[in-house]
Amino acid sequence: MSLKIRSYRKQDEKEWVNCHMLVDLEATAGQLLKEKPKYDGKSVELVAIIEDRIVGFLDIEMENAEHRVCYKRTKGNGMLWDVGVLKEFRRRRVGSKLLKEGIRRAKKHGLQRLEAWTVEEEAKAFYEKLGFGRFYDYHHVRCEKREKLKEFDRDSLHVISLYAHVMPEADLDEVIKKYEPKQVLTCSGYEISV
């Protein structure tokens, strides 16, 4: 297995989207994208290539204004928006090599602290293994019971499905009791100083 990590190129977009879709199909809360996200600030966007095939990806955006993309107000913040590896190439250090190279390149843009958020248990273990510390938890809830969502209707807009964040100061048990969500996920924030 010959692994090459290189910068993302515009001509990679179709293959990047396909790779992202396959990774997200395995995820608890995946989001199927039709195009690769673009970033306002400086960014590091990498792909992992094996046998001329994109098998992984990583995107880090540098914060160009304090508290614009990161939770903590710190100089040199960067957000790890996306990292993923196709299932058949996991446990071969592809993800950790992507992350190490992403951090190396982001440091050239002033990265001092990298922040990442996830609901995925496998990703939480990945971050912890690589030295990230957990600093915050909140919950994602997905509600689909129309009768429980009528209070959100406004101006002829009828809410039939709701995906929401429940912050730590809220009573999660009360939210569950009142809205009977179909899904409740713990989202954890991780950070590492570089």
Buried (B, 14 or more C-beta within 10 A) or exposed (E): EEBEBEEBEEEBEEBBBEBBBBBBEEBBBBEEEEEBEEBEBBBBBBBBBBEEEBBBBBBBBBBEEEEEBBBBEBEBBBBBBBBBBBEEBBEBEBBBBBBBBBBEBBBEBEBEBBBBBBBBEEBBEBBEEBEBEEEBEBBBBBBBBEEBBEEEEEEEEEBEEBEBEBEEEEEBEEBBEEBEBEBBBEBBBBBBEE
